[in-house]
């Protein structure tokens, strides 16, 4: 399975008889899967099926699904909602008696919302066939959302691959830096020891030599460079694996950050420090992109 982004949008329309509807699905970043539905009055019964479909196909992201239902006149005639008419009639008669107002007219009562209905507009009696058609449109919108997330994921993969390659290049540059060569390290330490001895002749040369060896060991970047190479390999494997690897890539980006910080702290050369700072910048960019991956 390809790499998927957590961002995407899709829509799908459907029609059956005099009914028309439209689904819109939006997805943005989230730590887990967060589903938010707006199905409209009378369509809440679809919520379990919609949630189940989303949970089966989407691993991460905040997904919003909205259903807009249009009711078209289709020649089905008008009917009086007897329950609504009885309610407003009783209220109108009571109000007229208390306030000494004229009795309500039939035209006035029938003009009240919900009293006179088109048979085509009564979605409370939707049959199973119409529900199935609406869900088929949702499936179409869901496929579109998944395709959009995969398309964005392919773009993210290219970006992350480039960033991993750049990290590998910078680690290689640090490996080959003149300041890391054995001769350069020995010369630098010898100069520091000589300067200390000149400044403080009473220092024990043997003890000073031991301390210099200890400092050189602490300043060695071998472990950091080896871990950077291992992390780059692990990142490439995750990209090749695809699917829901966003969390693991996020953890890996944090590990990159730790190694970059340690490399900078150990640097005692301007050139190595410049490499370390650029490495930190690339790792920050990597982390930003990884946060978009499902």
C-alpha positions in Angstrom: 0.0 0.0 0.0 1.2 3.5 -0.8 2.1 6.2 1.6 -1.0 8.3 2.6 -1.2 11.9 3.7 -3.7 12.8 6.4 -5.1 15.7 4.3 -7.6 15.3 1.5 -11.0 16.3 0.2 -13.6 14.6 -1.9 -17.3 14.8 -2.8 -20.0 12.6 -4.4 -23.5 13.2 -5.5 -26.5 10.9 -5.9 -30.1 10.9 -6.9 -33.1 8.6 -6.7 -36.5 9.5 -7.8 -37.1 13.1 -6.6 -34.4 12.9 -4.0 -30.9 14.4 -4.6 -28.0 14.5 -2.1 -24.3 15.3 -1.9 -21.5 14.0 0.4 -18.5 16.0 1.2 -15.5 14.5 3.0 -12.5 16.4 4.5 -9.5 15.1 6.2 -6.8 17.0 8.2 -4.0 16.0 10.6 -4.7 14.4 13.9 -2.9 12.1 16.4 -5.4 9.3 15.8 -8.6 8.8 13.9 -11.3 11.4 14.7 -14.6 11.1 12.9 -17.0 14.0 12.8 -20.4 13.6 11.0 -23.0 16.0 10.0 -25.8 14.0 8.4 -28.8 16.3 8.7 -32.2 15.7 10.3 -33.6 12.3 9.7 -30.4 10.7 8.5 -28.7 10.0 11.9 -29.5 6.3 11.3 -26.7 6.2 8.8 -24.1 7.1 11.4 -23.1 3.5 12.4 -22.6 2.4 8.8 -20.6 5.6 7.9 -18.3 5.3 10.9 -17.7 1.6 10.3 -16.7 2.4 6.7 -14.3 5.1 7.7 -12.7 3.0 10.4 -12.1 0.2 8.0 -10.3 2.4 5.4 -8.7 5.3 7.3 -6.0 4.9 9.9 -5.3 8.4 11.0 -6.7 11.9 10.5 -9.6 14.1 11.6 -12.3 13.2 9.0 -15.4 15.3 8.6 -18.3 13.9 6.6 -21.4 16.0 5.7 -24.5 15.0 3.9 -26.6 17.6 2.2 -30.1 16.4 1.1 -32.2 18.3 -1.4 -35.9 17.7 -1.6 -37.3 18.3 -5.0 -40.9 18.7 -5.9 -42.0 15.8 -8.0 -45.8 16.0 -8.5 -46.5 13.7 -5.6 -49.2 16.1 -4.2 -49.6 17.8 -0.9 -50.7 16.3 2.4 -51.7 17.8 5.7 -49.7 16.8 8.7 -52.6 16.1 11.0 -50.5 16.0 14.2 -48.8 19.3 13.4 -52.2 20.9 12.4 -53.9 19.8 15.6 -51.0 21.2 17.7 -51.0 24.7 16.1 -54.8 24.8 16.0 -55.1 24.2 19.7 -52.4 26.8 20.4 -54.1 29.3 18.0 -57.6 28.8 19.6 -56.2 29.2 23.1 -54.3 32.3 22.2 -57.3 33.8 20.5 -59.5 33.2 23.6 -57.0 34.6 26.0 -56.1 37.7 24.0 -59.5 38.3 22.4 -58.0 37.9 18.9 -59.7 36.8 15.7 -60.0 33.1 15.1 -57.2 31.7 12.8 -58.0 31.3 9.2 -57.4 28.1 7.3 -55.0 29.8 5.0 -53.0 31.0 7.9 -52.8 27.6 9.5 -51.8 25.9 6.3 -49.1 28.4 5.7 -47.3 27.4 8.9 -44.2 25.4 8.4 -44.7 21.7 8.8 -48.5 21.7 8.5 -48.7 21.3 4.7 -46.1 19.0 3.2 -45.1 17.7 -0.2 -45.1 13.9 -0.2 -41.7 14.0 -1.9 -40.3 15.9 1.0 -41.0 13.4 3.7 -37.6 11.9 4.4 -38.7 10.3 7.7 -40.2 7.5 5.7 -37.2 6.8 3.5 -37.1 3.2 2.5 -34.1 0.8 2.6 -33.4 1.2 -1.1 -32.9 4.9 -0.8 -30.6 4.5 2.2 -28.5 2.0 0.3 -28.2 4.4 -2.6 -27.1 7.2 -0.2 -24.5 4.9 1.3 -23.2 3.9 -2.1 -22.6 7.6 -2.8 -20.7 7.8 0.5 -18.5 4.8 -0.6 -17.8 6.7 -3.8 -16.8 9.8 -1.8 -14.7 7.7 0.5 -12.8 6.2 -2.4 -12.2 9.7 -3.7 -10.8 10.8 -0.3 -8.5 7.8 -0.1 -7.2 8.6 -3.6 -6.6 12.2 -2.6 -4.7 11.1 0.5 -2.6 8.7 -1.5 -1.8 11.3 -4.1 -0.6 13.7 -1.5 1.2 10.9 0.2 3.2 10.2 -3.0 4.3 13.8 -3.0 5.3 13.6 0.7 7.2 10.5 0.0 9.4 12.2 -2.6 10.0 15.1 -0.2 10.9 12.8 2.7 13.2 10.7 0.5 15.0 13.8 -0.5 15.4 14.8 3.1 16.8 11.4 4.1 19.3 11.6 1.3 20.4 15.0 2.4 20.8 13.7 6.0 23.0 10.9 4.6 25.1 13.4 2.6 25.6 15.6 5.6 26.6 12.6 7.8 29.1 11.6 5.0 30.5 15.2 5.0 31.0 15.0 8.8 32.7 11.7 8.4 35.2 13.1 5.9 35.7 16.4 7.6 39.4 17.2 8.0 38.9 18.0 11.7 37.9 14.4 12.3 41.0 12.9 10.8 43.4 11.2 13.3 46.3 13.5 12.5 44.2 16.6 12.9 42.9 15.3 16.3 46.3 14.5 17.5 47.7 17.8 16.5 44.9 19.7 18.1 45.2 17.8 21.4 49.0 18.2 21.4 48.7 21.9 20.9 46.2 22.2 23.7 48.4 20.2 26.1 51.4 22.2 25.2 49.6 25.5 25.8 48.4 24.2 29.2 51.9 23.1 30.2 53.3 26.5 29.3 50.6 28.3 31.3 50.9 26.0 34.3 54.3 24.2 34.5 53.3 22.4 37.7 50.7 20.2 35.9 51.5 16.5 35.8 52.1 15.7 32.1 51.0 12.1 32.5 47.7 13.2 34.2 47.2 15.8 31.6 47.7 13.2 28.8 45.1 11.0 30.4 42.6 13.8 30.6 43.2 14.7 27.0 42.5 11.1 25.9 39.3 11.2 27.9 38.2 14.4 26.3 39.0 13.1 22.8 36.9 10.0 23.5 33.9 12.1 24.6 34.2 14.3 21.6 34.3 11.4 19.1 31.3 11.4 16.8 31.5 7.8 15.6 28.4 6.6 17.4 26.3 9.5 16.3 27.3 9.0 12.7 26.7 5.3 12.8 23.2 5.9 14.3 22.4 8.5 11.7 23.2 6.0 9.0 21.0 3.4 10.7 18.1 5.8 11.0 18.4 6.8 7.3 18.2 3.1 6.4 15.2 2.6 8.7 13.4 5.6 7.2 13.8 4.3 3.7 12.5 0.9 4.8 9.4 2.6 6.2 8.8 4.6 3.1 9.1 1.4 1.0 6.7 -0.4 3.4 4.0 2.3 3.0 0.7 2.1 4.8 0.2 3.6 8.3 3.8 4.4 9.1 3.4 8.0 10.1 3.8 7.4 13.9 7.0 5.4 13.4 8.4 8.0 11.0 7.6 10.7 13.6 9.5 8.7 16.3 12.4 8.3 13.8 12.4 12.1 13.2 12.8 12.6 16.9 15.8 10.3 17.0 17.4 12.2 14.1 17.0 15.3 16.2 18.8 13.8 19.1 21.8 12.7 17.0 22.0 16.1 15.3 22.0 17.9 18.7 24.7 15.7 20.1 26.8 16.1 17.0 26.7 19.9 17.4 27.5 19.7 21.0 30.6 17.6 20.4 31.9 19.7 17.5 35.1 21.7 18.2 35.5 22.8 14.6 33.8 25.5 12.6 33.3 23.2 9.6 31.7 20.4 11.7 29.5 22.9 13.5 28.2 24.2 10.1 27.4 20.7 9.1 25.6 20.0 12.3 23.5 23.2 12.1 22.4 22.3 8.5 21.7 18.8 9.7 19.4 20.2 12.4 17.6 22.3 9.9 17.0 19.4 7.6 15.7 17.3 10.5 13.3 20.0 11.5 12.0 20.1 7.9 11.7 16.3 8.0 9.7 16.4 11.2 7.2 18.9 9.6 6.6 16.7 6.7 6.3 13.5 8.7 3.5 15.1 10.8 1.3 15.0 7.6 1.7 11.3 7.0 -1.0 8.9 8.2 
